[in-house]
Amino acid sequence: MRLVLRTLAALAAVCLLAAACSRAGSANSSPGSTSSSAPATATATATGNFGSLSSVCHGGSASGATDQGVTSSSVLLGVLTDVGYSKDPSLENAATVFTDWCNAAGGIDGRKLVADIHDTQLMAVVSAMAAA
């Protein structure tokens, strides 16, 4: 249980770091706005707030590839899991739910999140990180 909580905390930290890094130059975006292609139900429920942080996920007009895994249209989130050993897909599910939620709120400054999930196979963490 502690491993799952630590992993979820690490995923949240990575997502928050990506949000903080992508906010530079986003003065033209309006926090909490969503893209017009989002379904009405997703738009109504996705606020962009994450815990006590407001407007983490929101629309915008980001441009350019600003860092590894970041393009004009997407942010690639690396997710390491032990699903092959533990047979517990909760980390994969959490990554999918978070990215879907954030994308429904407009993504990170308009960039859509993409979860890149890798199975570390319990003891192959270093090789899984290198492959990611």
N, C-alpha and C positions, 0 to 999 in steps of 0.2 A: 504494500500500500504506500509506504514512504517513497519507494522508487517511482511509482506512478505520479505522486504529488510533486516530487522533485523534477520529474520530466516535464510535467505540465507547467511548472514554474519556469523551467528553462525555455519552453516553447513560448510562454507569455513574454519573457524577457527578450527573446529574439524578435518577436513581433513588435514589441514596444521600441526596441532599438531601430528596427526598420522604419517604424513610424517617425521616430525622432530624426533619423537621417534624411528622410524624404521630404520633410516639411520646409526645407530651405527654399526660398523663392516661391512660396505658394500663396503670395498675397492676393492673387486673383481668384483663389478658390474660396467658396463659402462653406465653412464648417457645417457638417451635417447634411449637406446637399447630396443628392443621389443622382445617378445617371438616369436618363429617361427610359432606358431599355430595361430597367429592373422591374420585376413584377410588382404590382400595387401592394400585395400583401407583404412582400419582403421590404418594400420601401416604408411601409407603415410601422413595422416592427424593428427595423434596423436603425438605431439611433446614432451609431458611431461612437458611443461612450463605452469605455472598458473599465469596469470597476469605478474608481473615483476619478479616472482620467476622462476628460471630455473631448469629443471630436478626434479620437484616434483614427478612425476610419471615416473618410469623406471624399467627395469628388474633388476634381481639380484638373489642372492642365499640365501635368508633368511632361517633360520632354528630355530625350537623350538617355543614354546608358550611363548612369552616374557611378556605378560600382559593379563588382562581380555579382551576377544574379539579378541585376536590375536593368530593365530595358525601359523604353518609352511607355510601354503598355503593361508591364508586369513586374512583380517582385517574386523571386523564387525563394521559398522558405525551406531550408533543409530540416528534415525531421528524422531523427535516429530512433529506432524502436527495436525491441526484442521480441516482436510478435512471432517469429519463427520458433523461439524457445518457449515463451510464456503462453502462446496461443491466446493472448489477451489483446484484442484490437483497440482497446480504449484510447491509446495515444494516437493511433491513426484516425480514429473517429473524432477525437478532439481537434486534431489538425484540420480535418475536413470540415467540421462544423464551424470552427473559427474562421477559416478562409471563406467559406460560404457566407457567413454572417458579415464579415468585413467587406466582402465584395458587394453584398446587397446594400451596404451603407455607402458605397462609392469607391471602395478600395483605399489605398494609401495615396493620397493626393491624386486620385484618378487612376492609379495603376492597380490592376487586379492582382490578388495574391494567388500563388500557385504552390501547393504543398508538394515538395519533392521528398517522398518517403523512402527511407533505406532501412533494411533489416540488418542489425549489427550481429545477429546470430550469437548472442550472449558474449562470446569471447573475441569476436572479430571487430571490435569497435574501431581500432586504428585503420584497418583496411576499409571498413565501411565509410569512415570519414574521408579517406583518400579517394575513394570511388565517387563520393558525393561531390 
